[in-house]
Amino acid sequence: MSYMRFTILPPEGIEADGRRINIGASAEDITDVLGQPADILNDDSGLTRYFYFNNELRFDLDSNGRLSFVEFIGGTEGKLRPEIYGINAFEADADALLALLTENDSGASTEDGGYSYYFPNIQIGISRHATPEAIAKMKAEYIAEGEEISPGILAFEQNRASHWSMIGIGQSGYYGKKG
């Protein structure tokens, strides 16, 4: 399967092979660019979710049928390679992408113990499954118990800590108030 080239364009939306899908777009606008979703989920609040590319790409449509959020969720294990500000969001070093987003958001961000960061001025969120601190703690626990950690497991966990697994872009206010 051939995958499209995706570019995240904060705070407006995304581009898929040069075709724009802006926040606020209709379901028809999305399907005109990407075709029919592989899966559609509806919840009781009126939110509709479209999933593409083996669930690596999600679109949330609000109760008015307008795009409110786009999320790339494949990380380094996935096939999609979204770019933002000229770098690949999943292949870039986690600290490099964090610095780039912080610079473009005028320094405003919130974080959740190093696992997630939110940038309210550009409406971007990123998250990962592990942090360097969590890996250091895991290694210390193995040493304290007199056990050796498998090199394969250590490499896997270090990769999860040094790359982001999700990047999303939301409508104004999704990641906090603009300001």
C-alpha positions in Angstrom: 0.0 0.0 0.0 1.3 3.4 -1.0 1.0 6.1 1.7 0.4 9.8 1.2 2.8 12.5 2.2 1.3 14.4 5.2 2.3 17.9 6.4 0.8 19.4 9.6 0.2 23.1 9.1 -0.5 24.8 12.5 -2.9 26.1 13.3 -4.9 25.6 10.0 -4.9 21.9 9.4 -3.0 19.3 7.3 -2.0 18.7 3.8 -2.2 15.3 2.2 -0.2 15.0 -1.0 -0.5 18.7 -1.5 -4.3 18.8 -0.9 -5.5 20.8 2.2 -7.8 19.6 4.9 -8.4 22.5 7.2 -9.8 22.5 10.7 -13.5 23.2 10.2 -13.7 21.1 7.0 -16.8 19.0 6.3 -16.9 15.2 6.1 -17.2 15.6 2.4 -14.0 17.7 2.3 -12.2 14.9 4.1 -13.5 12.1 1.9 -12.8 14.1 -1.3 -9.1 14.0 -0.3 -8.8 10.7 1.4 -11.7 8.6 0.2 -14.1 6.7 2.5 -12.7 6.0 6.0 -11.8 2.5 7.0 -13.9 2.9 10.1 -16.4 5.4 11.5 -17.3 5.6 15.2 -20.0 7.8 16.7 -20.5 8.6 20.3 -23.4 9.9 22.4 -22.1 13.5 22.4 -22.5 13.8 18.6 -18.8 13.3 17.9 -17.9 11.3 14.8 -14.5 9.8 14.3 -13.1 8.8 10.9 -10.1 6.4 10.8 -7.7 5.9 8.0 -4.5 4.0 7.2 -4.9 1.1 9.7 -6.1 3.5 12.4 -2.9 5.6 12.2 -4.9 8.7 11.2 -8.0 9.9 13.1 -10.3 12.8 12.3 -12.9 14.0 14.9 -16.0 15.8 13.5 -18.0 17.8 16.0 -21.8 17.6 16.3 -22.1 20.0 13.4 -20.1 17.7 11.2 -17.1 19.9 11.1 -13.5 18.8 11.6 -12.3 19.7 15.1 -9.2 17.5 15.6 -6.7 15.4 13.5 -4.4 12.9 15.2 -1.5 10.9 13.8 -1.1 7.9 16.1 1.3 5.5 14.4 4.6 6.7 15.9 7.8 5.1 14.8 6.1 1.7 14.4 3.5 3.1 11.9 3.7 3.7 8.2 2.6 7.4 8.2 5.4 10.0 8.5 3.8 13.4 9.1 6.0 16.4 8.8 5.7 19.7 10.8 7.9 22.8 10.3 10.1 20.8 7.9 10.9 17.8 10.1 9.3 14.3 10.5 7.3 14.3 13.6 8.0 10.6 14.4 11.5 10.2 13.2 12.9 13.4 14.8 14.5 13.2 18.2 11.9 13.9 20.8 13.9 16.8 22.3 14.4 18.4 18.9 10.7 18.3 18.0 9.8 19.6 21.5 12.2 22.6 21.1 10.9 23.3 17.6 7.2 23.3 18.7 8.1 25.4 21.8 9.8 28.0 19.6 6.9 28.2 17.2 4.4 28.4 20.0 6.2 31.4 21.6 7.2 29.1 24.5 3.7 28.4 25.8 3.2 24.7 26.6 1.9 22.5 29.3 3.2 19.0 30.0 2.2 15.8 31.8 5.4 14.4 33.4 7.2 14.5 30.1 4.8 12.1 28.4 2.6 14.8 26.8 3.0 18.5 25.8 0.4 20.8 24.5 0.9 24.0 22.6 -2.1 26.3 22.8 -1.0 29.0 20.4 -0.4 26.6 17.5 -3.0 24.0 18.7 -0.6 21.1 18.6 -0.3 18.2 21.1 2.4 15.5 21.2 2.7 12.4 23.4 4.9 9.3 23.9 4.7 6.0 25.7 7.9 6.4 27.8 10.3 9.1 29.0 14.1 9.0 29.6 13.4 9.4 33.3 11.1 6.3 33.2 13.7 4.3 31.4 16.4 5.3 34.0 14.0 4.3 36.8 13.3 0.9 35.1 17.0 0.2 34.7 17.6 1.1 38.4 14.9 -1.2 39.5 16.4 -4.1 37.5 19.8 -3.4 39.0 18.4 -3.2 42.5 16.8 -6.6 42.0 20.0 -8.0 40.6 18.4 -8.7 37.3 19.6 -7.9 33.8 17.4 -6.1 31.3 17.2 -7.6 27.9 19.1 -5.5 25.3 16.1 -5.8 23.0 13.7 -4.6 25.6 16.0 -1.7 26.6 16.4 -0.7 23.0 12.6 -0.8 22.4 11.9 1.3 25.5 14.7 3.8 24.7 13.2 4.3 21.2 9.8 4.9 22.8 11.3 7.6 25.0 13.3 9.3 22.3 10.4 9.6 19.8 6.9 10.9 19.9 4.1 8.4 19.3 1.3 10.8 18.6 0.9 14.3 17.2 -2.4 16.1 16.9 -3.8 19.4 15.7 -7.0 20.8 17.0 -9.4 23.7 16.5 -8.9 26.9 18.4 -9.1 26.2 22.1 -8.6 22.4 21.7 -5.3 22.6 23.6 -6.2 25.6 25.7 -7.0 29.2 24.9 -5.1 31.1 22.2 -3.3 34.0 23.6 
